[in-house]
């Protein structure tokens, strides 16, 4: 076998090519550095073998009298040019991957195509000794014809190169192109692919993306804008509306503190005034949840301030209700009371105010009264591993102290005023007989209490320690 290899070096060169193809397939993508090293090493051995045998790829193959040998040598010389082009493109690709990552794939493919074109022309000129000028002239005319036929496709290709060079967006960025919003999943020769929030795939040609207005939500990173607009009556005092919307803004924990969220008047006219709450969240997935929560909080805080959202039947809304009576209408727990029952309840409610930072109900305290939040933001604090942390925020219409009313117990949470708060207080001596008579309200309060206790337990319980499984190999390492 060794004598066969030494007597037929051309056969060895063919084996090297096949060996390169096989190893390139066998070595996994995780060993990319090994793949590159093996390819360079095999190409070097292939070149040494050809030049040592007198096969110069810059000249036509010898042995013109021996047709089979001449054809084999010519094929190996052409293979040298193609092998060299492929090795060079792999080297360039590895360097570009380290510098620009996957976004430079289009430019890498273009350089690879140019390198292979040069290698093919060089093989035609040096190995086959063909008149390259005629070939170039013919290929130039053919390129003009093909270019005219594929004008739109070439526009997409070069637009893709521009996009990858200027980098207005990258893979996994959340962007908007002419109103189409989604996450970038791929940028190829022809188009940019976006996965929209509805789960569908949007394919946008690169030529359109290069001319369109692009909004990149992922830059700067970990900061995504969110905004909610509300329309109120033009007769509502702007200061009251802004104060209510600022309380709604503070009631949303997901909004980032920096940059600080804000409230602004967008437009005003005889038909109504439009206000906007704007801020930032940490992830794109929170935008929809925060937008819905902000709108709900805005509705509740505006209603607590006596301001209703603009609607066609705004004038038909009752305006002669007292504040505690209107609060019972908006409360999910007491909304099932009859009108005369709500009137009686409202007469037994006492207003109590708290300054920002003041404690409303201490953790573990058994309350002998029920609070209904009329206005303001209440923060809920739990303790985990001896350290307090904020677990939630409450707004108008929500109740505090139901554990003491129902079962003379307490919850492990501290309730404090985050902003100036106004709460209506109902004494247990009055409320307890009403709950015994109205089981629907009692059941609603029990459901709320069970939810809060379960939530507090899930937030404060210690995560189970995962014990790593020890196998035979770990046992041997520990013994070594």
Buried (B, 14 or more C-beta within 10 A) or exposed (E): EEEEEEEEBBEBBBBBBEBBEEBBEEBEEEEBEEBBEBBEEBBEBBBEBBEEBEBBBEEBBBBEEEEEBBEBBBBBBBBBBBBBBBBBBBEBBBEBBEEBEBBBBBBBBBBBEEBBEEBBBBBBBBBEEEEBEEBBEEBEEEEEEEEEEEEEBBBBBBBBBBBBEEEBBBEEBBBBBEEBBBBBEBBBBBBBBBBEEEEEEBEBBBBBBBEBEBBBBBEEEEBBEBBBEBBBBEEBEEEBBBBBBBBBBBBBEBBBEEEEBBBEEEEEEEEBBBBBBBBBBEEBEBBEEBBEBBBBBBBBBBBBBBBBBBEEEEEEEEEEBEBBBBBBBBBEBBEEBEEEBBBEBBEBBEEBEBEBEEEBBEBEBBBEBBBBBBBBBBBBBBBEEEEEEEBBBBBBBBBBBBBBBBEEBBBBBBBBBBBBBBBBBBBBEBBBEBBEEBEEBBEBBBEBBEEBBEBBEEBBEEEEEEEEEEEEEEEEEEEE
